[in-house]
Amino acid sequence: MKLNICSSFLFSIGFFFPAQAFITHTPTSLNANDTGSRINTNVFSVAEDGDERKTAVIICPAQFCVPKDYEDLVQSLTSKSPKISSARVANLPRTEWIKVARQLPTSEFLAAELNNAKTLEWYFDAIENSVSDVYSEEGEDVQLCFIGHSIGGWVARSYLGGLSQSSTAVYRSSIEQCKSLITLGSPHFAPETSLVDQTRGLLRAVEERRECSVEGLKENGISVTCVGSTAVKANVLTTDLEQIVALTSYLPLVSDWTSITKGIRGDGIIPEDLAFMEGSNRIEVEKCSITGNDVRHAHVLPTPYNLWEASAPSISLPSDFKWYGSDGVIEQWIDYV
């Protein structure tokens, strides 16, 4: 437990770009007792179009995470669903994140008006390179699904909604071929009333662009599924270290600080209500259906200091530390690929 708590805390303070928000709207959810999740099925049905084509998955990683951190997820996706032809992770060695520092002394940074295309060009390039690899191996008629973990979720929204400002044939084709976006513990809001805008305007620009919204993406044939955990409760008056760590993670992100005193829940890093977009397929997970363990934000502790081995895997957390890609959890959302 002590390692789990320390790992969550370090992962929290290492975030450059967590988003800030708290929304009170909660879509109607249905109990799914066989999986331990709550699922809103009012928006998109699974594979409702009857399209038999295979789907290639592109995983957009969390901050400072590298492809090797998702090897188990890649294997699980391709083994658990016959409709998934392949899965790959956008190739982002941790050294790429240093490029964010170029924006630190700028007036746009100070004014919280950073431009997505300029600030995240390297991330968008990695996504587009992954799409190119899929087309080279499987042809350009393959369907695409983007899965974004943590920050990767709203970066994928930004890309699919046109904020990359890409005009390449690969980009245009990726929008046409993309059928679904799934976000895992991703922050989706950055209200002005939060303690600090740590994305410095990047996420707010995604929020404000209609093409990045659930409705806008749906118009392009892209269904949106948001997966979030409710396992970790923040608490002010407690001696539970994990709840205290959750408090330090959630507090800068919410717009309504009084919600903290009511015991807001989340995955230990991202508060529950930041993880869901109105109108999306909403899947709330709390327990692993196999072990009964709580579901938390991540399975690794990113190592931003390890720049001499830029693609080496991050520090793995103990096997009982379950996350969105663990067996017993992935089954709760994989049908939305």
ABEGO torsion letter per residue (X at the ends): XAAAAAAAAAAAAABABBBBBBBABBBBBBBBAAAGBBBBAAABBBGAAGBABBBBBBBBBBBGBBAAAAAAAAAAAAAABAABABBBBBBBBAAAAAAAAAAAABAAAAAGABBAAAAAAAAAAAAAAAAAAAAAAAEAABBBBBBBBEAAAAAAAAAAAGAAGBABAAAAAAAAABABBBBBGBBABBBAABABBAAGGAAAAAAABAAABAAAAAAAGBBBBBBBBAABBBBABBABAAAAAAAAAAAAABABAAAAAAGBBBAGABBAAAABBBGBBBBBBABBAAAGBBBBABABBBBAABAABAABBBBBBBAABBBAABBGAAAAAAAAX
